[in-house]
Structures are given as C-alpha cells and as structure tokens.
Amino acid sequence: MSAPATISDIRKMSAVETCHAALDRIQATASLNAFNSIDGDRALERAADIDRNRARYASAPLAGVPVAVKDNICTRGLKTTASSRILEHFIPPYDATVIERLHAAGAVVIGKTNCDEFAMGSSNENSAFGPAKNPWAVDRIPGGSSGGSAVAVAARMTPLALGSDTGGSIRQPAAMCGVAGLKPTYGRVSRYGLLAFGSSLDQIGPFAHTVRDTAITLGVIAGADPADATSAPQKVDDYEAALTGDIKRMRVGVPARMLAEGVDPEISGALSTALDTLRARGATVVDIDLPHAKYAISVYYLVATAEASSNLARYDGARYGLRSADADLAAMYMKSREAGFGAEVKRRIMLGTYVLSAGYYDAYYLKAQQVRTLIRRDYDEAFKTVDVVAMPTSPIPPFKIGEKVADPLQMYLADIFTVSANLAGLPAVSIPCGFSAGRLPIGLQLTGRPFDESTLLRIADAYERDTEWWKQQPPIAG
Amino acid sequence: MPALTKEQVEAVAALANLELESAEIELFARQLGDVLTHVEELKQVDTTGVAPTTSTSSPGGAATQGVERDDDVRPSLSIADVLANAPEREKARDGGFFKVPRIIG
C-alpha cells in the first residue's frame, strides 16, 4: 500500500501513523535505492511529539508530514554524504537552514536521498552508492542529480522531498519520474548547510505530487537568512493563496526556434498539447526568441565547473572526510582526493581548474560570464511581453542505466532546457504533462520572473487542475 | 580543440591536488578535449563591452550591500563537535586540534 500522497491527505492522519506508512513503503521499495540513510527512530520520536502536542502544531503548515532530504543538505546527527566516498561517514554538527525551517513547520525528516556525487550529474549514475532507479521502468535512470528525492515522491514513499538544483537537478528528475519539482529564484531559499557545488547557481527546492504542495513547502523554506549572504530580502508571498486557477490574460512564451530540432517527437507532442490546455483556460501563447539560450550548455559547464573546482578544494582529508595516510601533507591531500572522489567529480574539478588556470581565464571563464549576461538579457526582454516561458524540461526521455556513461558531453547536452534558468537566476518548475508510448513520464517546464513564484505556480497549478497526469502511479510493486 | 596532451592533464591535476592514475589521464585527455571543443562555439558570440555576470543576486541583498553586525560574542559549535569528524585529532587542555602529517622539516 502507498503512503499518503499529499499534505492534505496527511492532515487527517496521526503523525505516527503517517511516519509508519512512509517507513513501510520505503522498506517495500528498497530496490529502487532512493535512500542513502533512513532516520526511522528519530522520525518516529518526532512524529509522536507532534501527536502529543497537536495544539502547538495547529497552524504548522507541515505538521506530521514526512520529508525526504537530498543527501547534500546537512542534517545534524544524520550522515550527509553527497553520495561520495569522501564523505561516506560524515555526520554534520549542525542543520541546514532549510532543515530548521522544516522542523519549525512540523515536518518529519525521514532520511537522506541518493543523488549524483556532489550533485554532479543528470542520471544519478554518479552516486558512489549505486544509482537510484526509475519507478516507471527500473532499468532506466530516474534523472539527476536529485534522483532519489524524485523517486521517493514518485513511488509514494514520502509526499515531499527536498533537492538542490544547479543546472536542472530538481526539474529534470521530477520530469523523468512524473512529479512536480520547483527550483526557486536564486536567493529565495537559504543555501546555508547545502554542500556547495556552483555557488552562483545552486538553489534548494521541493518535490511533491501537486503544485500546491510545492507552493506550501516553498512558503516554509523561503526567506532571508543571516547565515547566507546571497539569500534575498524580498518578501515571501503566500504562494498557496496565489493558486486561484485564474490565468485569463496570462501570456505564455514559447521559444519555438530553440525547440525546432533535437527534441524527442513524443516530448514535442506533449508540449503542444499542454499549450492547448493552457489556451483553453484563457492564457495566450506567443512565440518568443531567446537568441543566446543555445549557448547555455557551454556557459554552464564552464561556470559551474570553475565554481566547483574552488568549492571542492575543501575536501582534503585534513578536517573531515576520507583520509589516505601519507607521511607527507601534500601527498596526503592528493591521495585522499584521488581515493575519495568519483570519475565525474574529478572530471569537473579538472575542467574547472583548467578554465581558471593562467592563460585560459579570459578565453573561457570570462567569456562564459559575458555570454551569461546575454542569456539573462534575453529573458529580461522576453518577460516584457510574457509572464512565463514554456519548454520541455528534458529533450529526451529517461534512458537506460549505463547507456550514456562513456560519453559525458552527450549527457551534458541534454541539460539544454534547464541550465539557463540557473544562469539567469530565475524560478522554474517542472510538472507532469504526459507519457511516452512506452509509459515514461514527460515534463513541462515553466520559467518565471525573478521572485514571482506566485505567477509561475499559479499557471502550473491551473494546468494541473485540467489534467490528470500527476495522479498516475508507477507500476512498482509493494 | 583536440584532446589535451598527457602533460597538460598532469599539470592541471597537480593544480587541483589530484593524483590521477594513468588510465584516468588518458580518458580525461580525450573527454576534456571533447568539452573544450564544444565550448569553442562561444567564440561566435560578440561580447564587446558586455559586463560579466558573476552572480544574479539582486540589488539590496546582503551579497551586494556587504554584511555588518555588532561585534558581539554569539554561540558557535563546540570544539568537540567541530573535531568529531576529524580523521585524526589530538586532545588538549584547551579543547584539542586537528592532526595532520608534518608540514615543516
């Protein structure tokens, strides 16, 4: 039997009952490899505390709701590995700000989810602990890097999960697993306690079955935080109140030229049908041009790897994490990093180090940052005439595990529709919009104006009201 | 750009504090070459006079204004908590320290 699927289902149940249902479901679906660790005892204690103190939690938006948390977000007393050997036994001494806010809202953190190592990847195959599996087809990838979080929600283990999104790592697995996934505006959610990958790109965000549940969760985790200087002072809206269903006169932009080639025909078809659904509710669909968006992959893989090469310098075996013993300090650093990092992480550190190195900085890193400005301007221009931009989340359906491992560039190229939202700092959501003939989920991505998650989620919710894709359940037994 | 040379890969690995195996050096030489060839497309873009974007943080945020607070003592992690994950540590009367291989002499 499935655990409850939405926050409103849970409001009718005891927290302990809900927690048991989630833990049972996680156990029954263990073959999906969605979790790196499960915090069952503490979760049940917390749930019991909530049941004993219902009055105190009466207005807590997530009272008793089990949440799965990506394993690159620090949880005090609970292992946080980033799916890396180098942090295999790391137990953080503090909670990330988002975890503190979840607790204050009555949520029950149930465990830590599998992901690509240090969130680097689009398939979850770069986890040191083996890939999570897509519940719609267990020989296929769930997407990445937040694959385990998407699987936990899709397979009805937990109604909510947190992920992080540096270039699509929430939206792409949401699309491939048939759930909703939201990357908020850069700065909307504190990054304190998120293991840094690309600091100018990283954002934490929710997975859920419904847009409403992502809206409620965003309201809980959003807002300025003195511990993160890049968190934004903008007021946090009542995102749930924004879900009125009314999208009359809303304008949806479609970058038709960018979508003309390279998109799987079934995915193109699902996008057209989704646009018809939005039109039927009163929205206007217009053609827009994002002339520099086609360069987004090149810009992204220069900027993100440069930032990563700097951020991951801290893993040196000195203060925490894996250490390979050596009598010489420099050799200890090198051996610890060689033994602790997997191939994709090393590849990205190498690329980032190369593009920042003397003689190459201007040609690669500076050039990429300049084109990043042009990509932002394209969106600024588009948002003068439209309220959101619609695209497929991924140009390809989930592929077979192992199919693309030998060619990293081919895997990078499939991030074409997700990375530009990170480069421009914009909020974007992926919601289910259909299935392939082979019953693989397809995602619709909507991108909004900075700090206007309200309009973005209103349009996504309106679409969801007129469709039933989000209600579909994967065939996984249990 | 064709594949990087073995020497280039080794030089970058040294900068990144990575001790790569010879199979990795060959693999990365080719794969990094593939990516660097792809990003050559950016040369087609005219960026004359375009300011670089280093962050999308909005004006008014702490990141663009600087962060100031009063110089008050505030709670922080205990030394025991901070040292709990250390691969090697040494106890001492003032709380202890991280232990690493000899650095000087």
Contacts between the chains, C-beta under 8 A, distances in Angstrom:
chain1	res1	chain2	res2	distance
A	89	B	85	7.8
A	90	B	85	5.6
A	91	B	84	7.0
A	91	B	85	6.5
A	93	B	77	5.3
A	93	B	81	3.9
A	93	B	82	6.6
A	93	B	84	6.4
A	93	B	85	7.7
A	94	B	77	6.6
A	186	B	56	4.8
A	186	B	57	7.0
A	187	B	56	7.6
A	187	B	57	5.7
A	187	B	58	6.5
A	187	B	61	6.1
A	187	B	63	7.8
A	200	B	54	6.5
A	200	B	55	4.8
A	200	B	56	6.9
A	224	B	62	7.8
A	226	B	62	7.9
A	226	B	67	7.8
A	226	B	69	7.7
A	229	B	61	7.7
A	229	B	62	4.3
A	229	B	63	4.7
A	229	B	67	5.3
A	230	B	55	7.0
A	230	B	57	5.1
A	230	B	61	6.7
A	230	B	62	7.4
A	230	B	63	4.4
A	231	B	61	7.3
A	231	B	62	7.3
A	232	B	57	7.2
A	232	B	58	5.8
A	232	B	61	5.0
A	233	B	60	5.8
A	233	B	61	5.8
A	233	B	62	7.6
A	234	B	58	7.2
A	292	B	45	7.0
A	295	B	41	6.4
A	295	B	42	6.1
A	295	B	45	6.3
A	297	B	38	7.5
A	298	B	38	6.3
A	298	B	39	4.1
A	298	B	41	5.7
A	298	B	42	5.3
A	299	B	42	7.2
A	301	B	35	6.3
A	301	B	39	7.0
A	302	B	39	6.0
A	309	B	16	6.3
A	313	B	17	7.3
A	316	B	17	6.9
A	317	B	87	6.1
A	318	B	87	7.7
A	318	B	98	6.1
A	318	B	100	5.3
A	319	B	85	7.3
A	319	B	86	6.0
A	319	B	98	5.4
A	320	B	85	3.7
A	320	B	86	6.4
A	320	B	87	7.5
A	321	B	85	7.3
A	321	B	87	7.3
A	322	B	87	7.5
A	323	B	87	3.7
A	323	B	88	7.2
A	326	B	101	6.4
A	327	B	101	5.7
A	327	B	102	7.4
A	328	B	101	6.0
A	329	B	100	5.8
A	329	B	101	4.7
A	329	B	102	7.3
A	329	B	103	5.3
A	330	B	17	7.8
A	331	B	19	7.8
A	332	B	100	7.1
A	332	B	101	5.5
A	333	B	17	4.9
A	334	B	17	5.3
A	334	B	18	6.4
A	334	B	19	3.9
A	335	B	19	5.9
A	337	B	16	7.9
A	337	B	17	5.7
A	337	B	18	5.4
A	337	B	19	7.5
A	338	B	18	5.9
A	338	B	19	4.5
A	338	B	20	6.9
A	338	B	21	7.7
A	341	B	18	7.6
A	343	B	24	7.4
A	343	B	27	7.9
A	346	B	18	5.9
A	346	B	20	7.2
A	346	B	24	7.0
A	346	B	28	7.5
A	347	B	28	6.2
A	347	B	31	6.3
A	347	B	32	7.2
A	349	B	16	5.0
A	349	B	18	6.7
A	350	B	9	7.3
A	350	B	12	5.4
A	350	B	13	6.6
A	350	B	16	6.1
A	350	B	18	7.1
A	350	B	28	5.7
A	350	B	32	6.2
A	351	B	32	5.7
A	351	B	35	6.1
A	351	B	36	8.0
A	353	B	12	5.2
A	353	B	15	5.1
A	353	B	16	4.2
A	354	B	4	7.9
A	354	B	8	8.0
A	354	B	12	4.9
A	354	B	32	6.7
A	354	B	36	7.7
A	357	B	12	6.8
A	357	B	15	6.2
A	364	B	39	6.8
A	366	B	52	5.8
A	367	B	42	5.2
A	367	B	43	7.8
A	367	B	45	7.9
A	367	B	47	6.4
A	368	B	39	7.7
A	368	B	42	6.6
A	369	B	52	3.4
A	369	B	53	5.5
A	369	B	54	6.2
A	370	B	45	7.9
A	370	B	47	3.9
A	370	B	50	4.4
A	370	B	51	7.4
A	370	B	52	5.1
A	370	B	53	7.9
A	371	B	42	5.7
A	371	B	45	5.3
A	371	B	47	6.4
A	371	B	50	8.0
A	372	B	52	7.2
A	372	B	53	4.3
A	373	B	50	5.3
A	373	B	51	6.0
A	373	B	52	6.4
A	373	B	53	4.5
A	374	B	45	6.9
A	374	B	47	7.2
A	374	B	50	6.3
A	376	B	53	6.1
A	376	B	56	7.1
A	407	B	34	8.0
A	408	B	31	5.6
A	408	B	34	7.7
A	408	B	35	7.4
A	409	B	31	7.3
A	409	B	34	4.6
A	409	B	35	5.6
A	409	B	38	6.0
A	412	B	35	7.3
A	423	B	53	7.7
A	424	B	56	6.5
A	425	B	56	2.8
A	425	B	57	7.8
A	450	B	56	7.7
A	450	B	58	6.8
A	451	B	58	7.6
